[in-house]
Amino acid sequence: MTNPSPEEAKYFGTLLFTDDVIAGAVRETAPVFTKEEQKSRGLIRRLIGLCGGAKQMGMGVSAWPEGSLARSGVKGNRGRREEILHKYLLYGTKQLIGRRR
């Protein structure tokens, strides 16, 4: 799931997904990102936004970001690698913080 082909991303990305059944906010699993949303998903921009206290960076919302990148026509592995690295940093930090308590 971290390295989908464009065909896989198109097929699975168009399936509907919701993480809040009460509100009923149903959307595609992997929507297509605009160029601006692709830029804002870069790891450096995310880290700068977090350090600066930015709440909204204009990133596209996706349940499957790697699929969204594949559907958006992003070539190469840089975007997917940054998504994976961001997940490692995010969940690793949460795990370290949880151990301190």
N, C-alpha and C positions, 0 to 999 in steps of 0.2 A: 504494500500500500504506500510505501514511501517513494517508489519509483514507477508510477503507472505509465503505461503507454497512452498516447492520445486517444486511442479507441476505448481503452478501459476507463479513462477519465470521462470521456463523453458518455459512456453507457452508465456507469455507476454515479457519476456526478450529477446527472439529471434526476436521480431518484430524490423524492421529497424527504425532508428531515425536519424534526422539531425537537428542541430540548426543553420546551415548556408546553405541555399539553393543555394546561389551563388557559393560557393566553391564546393559543392556537396560531402562533407565529410559524407557519410552515414555509420553508424555503428549500431551494435546491441544496443538495449535499455539498457540491463544489461549483459555485457560481463562477462565471468568467470574470476575472479581474480587469479593471481598466489599467492603462499605463501608469497613472498616478498611484493607484492602489498597489501595483507591483513595486514601484519605487519605495513606497512607505513601508513595505514589508521587509526591507533590507535590515540585516542584523544591526548594523551601526546606527541606522536611524531609530530603530526600536530602543537601543540602549541609551541613545541621547535623549529620546522622549521620556524614558523612565527616569533618568537622572534629573531631567528638567521638570519633572512632575507633570508632564503632558498627559491629559486624560484621553483626549480624542486626537488620533493622528491621521484619520482618514483611511485607515486600513479596511480592506474588504473583510466582511465577516464570512467565514467558511468553516464548516464542520470538518472538511478535509482539504487543508491548504495545498498539499502537494497535488491533489487532483485539480484544484482550481488553477494552479500554475500550469499544469499540463494542458488544460482546456484553453488557457489564455494564449497558448502558443509560445511559451517561454522556452528558448533553446538552451541546452547545456544543463549542467547540474548545480550551478551556483545557488539558484533560488531554493532548490530542494535541500541542499546542504545547509543553508542558512536556517531553514525551517527546522531541520533536525537539531542543529546546534542550539537554536533558541529553546527547543523543548528540553534538551539536556540541561541547559543553564536554568531554565524556569523550575523544572521539577527537582533538580539537584539542590538548588537554593532552598526550595521549600522543605526538602528532606533535612538539610543541615539546620535550618531554623527550628524544625520540629524536634530535633535531637537535643537542642539546647534547653528546651522547656522541661 
